[in-house]
Amino acid sequence: MRGHMYLQESVTAVIPAYNEAQRIGAILNVLQNVHELSQIVVVDDGSTDNTAAIVHRWRELDPRVLLKCLPENQGKGGAMVAGAETSANDIVTFLDADLVGIKPDHIQALIEPVKSGQCAMSLGLFNNGRRTTDLSHELIPFLSGQRCLRWSLFRAAPDLASTRWGIEVALSLYASRRAYPIRTVLWNGVTHAMRVEKGSFLAGCWSYWQMWSDIASYVLKRLSNLGRSKKETRVYIQRMVL
């Protein structure tokens, strides 16, 4: 009976988007054919382009599409939390707005282990997309931006809304500390637009620097708050590598 209840649950997709007018339509086109979704929430994180206008057009085609506009940029963590809090469902699938090669089957495979009760969170890992993005998911899978989870289990994770680019590591650290079961799902043929491809090379490099700074800041803050020894710190970080 419990398994049947799980299978009947609906799911919300949350897509944080900042200046993604050129790419947001591609992911929304795919999500139209994912019938497990009862909501598709796009969080416009203070974009300065016409991301919101593009999403409005898609809402006319699919009433499941909702647009939440943040008045100013909150960073990825703030956008993801805003989207999850808007969700009418406990199961939330976070997806980046710049995915390339994504198909409904990929998203369904990500949702299934959470929906069936096999795990608290699943991670989508790029495979055979292109080597540069494949490699990052091979080496640091816990930083994947593509994940499905039960929001009720993660909403109490410390400082989520202020993590900015550290949101993925924050969720992974929380799952590790709580010993939540996690599954990884290979996404064959999927990649994403790299930051150096979205604008100038220098702007892309600066964005990567900001990301790693946010991640390091969050990890150091959490480890400091937990008062861990050097040995405990090494073990804690190793447990993040799924």
N, C-alpha and C positions, 0 to 999 in steps of 0.2 A: 504493500500500500504506500509506504514511504517513497519507494523508488518511483511509483507512478506519479506521486505528488511532485517530485523533482522534475520529471519529464514534462509536466504541464506548465512549469514556470516560464514566464516571459523574461526577456533580457533587454537591457538598455545598452546601446552603443554610445560611448562618449568620445567626442573628437575635439581635443583642444586645437585651436587654429589661430595662428598669428601671421597675417599677411600671406594667406594661402589661396588667394582668389584663383590663381592659375592651376591649382592642383585639387582643391576641395571637391570639385565636381566629379572627378574620377572615382574617389572613394564612395561618395554618395550614390553614384550609379551602381556600384557593386552592392552596396547595402540594401538597395531596393529589392534585391533578390534573396535576401537572408530573412526567411519567414519567422525565425525564432525571435526576431527583434520586434518589440512592440513600441519602442521609442528609439530615435536616433537624435541625440543631443549634440549639437555643434556649439562649442563655447568660443565665441570670438573674443580673443584676449587683447582687446584694445587695438585691433588692426587699423592701419592707416590706408589700406587699399579697399577694394570693394568686396571683400570676403563675405560680409553680411548680405549684400545684395544678391550674390550668387546663391547663398543658402536660402534666401527668401524664394528664389525661383524654383529651387528643388522642393521646397515645402508645398508649392502649388501642385507638384506632381505626386508627392507622397506625404500624406498628413501625419505620418509618424515622425517626420523631421521637425525638430524644435530648435530654435536659435536663442541662445543666451548670450547677450552682449555685456562684457565687462567694460566699465567706463574708462579704465586705464589698465595697462599691462600688469598682470599679476604674476607672470611667469607660469611655466607649465604646471607646477604643483597647484597653484591657486586655481588655474583653469580646470584641471582634472577634478579637484574637490568640488568646485562649483557645479560641474556637470553631474558628478555622482550624487550630490545633494538634491539636484533637480530630478533625478531618476525616480520613477514610480515603482521600480523593481529593485530587488536586493542584488540580483546578479547584474554586474556591470562589466562591459567589455570596452577597454580603453584602446583606441586606435589612433595612430598618427595620421595627419592629414596629407602626408606626402608619399604614401605607399605606392609602389609601382609593381604591377604583376599580380596584385591581390585578386582573389576570386572568392565567391561565396563559400566554396568548400573549405577554404583556409579558415574563415571565420567560424564556420560551423564546427570544425575540428577543434578550435580553441575553446568554444563554448561547452562542448559535450562533456569533458571530464568534470567541470564545475557543476554543470546542470545535473549530472547523474550522481553527484555526491562523492566522486572519487577523490576530489581534492578541494582545497580552499581557494587556490589560485593556479592558473595555467599561464605559461609564457609561450608566445609565438616566436620561433627562432628562424631567421633567414637561412635558406639552404639552396645552393645552386641558383642564386639570383645574380650576384656578381661578387667577385672575390673580396673586394674591400669591405663590403657590408657583411658578407658571410663570416669573415674572419673576426669581426668585432663581436658577433654573437657566439662564436666558438670560444673566444677567450673570456668574455664577460657577459654571459647569458643573463645574469641577474639585472642587467641594465636595459633589457628589452622594453621598448615602449608599447609593445603589443601584448596585452594581458587581459585575462578574464578573472574576476574574483567576486566573492560575496562581500559587498560593501559593509554589511553589519559587522563583519569580523575585522575590518581594517580601518574603519572610520576613527577609531580611538588612537591610531598610531600617532606618535608625537610630532607636532609641528608640520603636518602634511601640507597645509595651505601655504606655508611660507618657504617650502623647500626649493621652489623654482625648478631648476634642472635636476635637483636631487631627489625628485619624487619617486623614481623607480627604485633607487637604492633604499629609500626610506621604507617602501612597501616590502622589499625583499628582506631587509633587516628585521622588520616587525614580524614577518612570517617565520624567519629563522628563530627569533627569540620566543615566539609562541609555539614553535614546533608544528606549524600548520603544514599539512601535506601539499606539495607543489608538483605539478606535471609540466614537462616541456613538450611542445608540439612543433615538429619541423614544418616549415612553410616553404615548400619547393617552388623555386622560380620567383620568389618575392624579394624585393629590395626597396630602397627608398631614395628620394632625392637628397644628396648630401648637401651640407650647408654651403660648401664652397661652390656648389652648382646653382644656388639660388640667387646669388648676388656676386659681389666682388670677392676675390680670393681672400683679401685681408679681412673683410667683414665675416667671412666664413670661419677663418682662423680665430678671430676674436670670439665668435660664438662658441667654438669648441673650448676655448680657454675659460669662458664664463661657465660652461657646463661642468667642466672638471673642478673648477673652483667651488661651485655649488655643492657638488658631490662630496668633495673633501671636507668642506665646512660642515655638512650635515653629519658625516661619519665621525669626525673628530668631536663634534658637540655631543653626539649620543654616547660615544665611548667614554668621554669625560664625565658625563652625567651618571654613567653606570659605574664609574670608579674601577675599571678593570685594570688588571696588571698587564704587562707586556705579553706574557704567555697567554693570558685569557683573550687579549685583543687579537692575537694571531689566530687562535682557534675560532673566535667569533667571526672574523673576516673569512676564514676558510669555509665556514658553514654557509656563507652566502653563495658560494660557487656551486651551483646545482649540478 
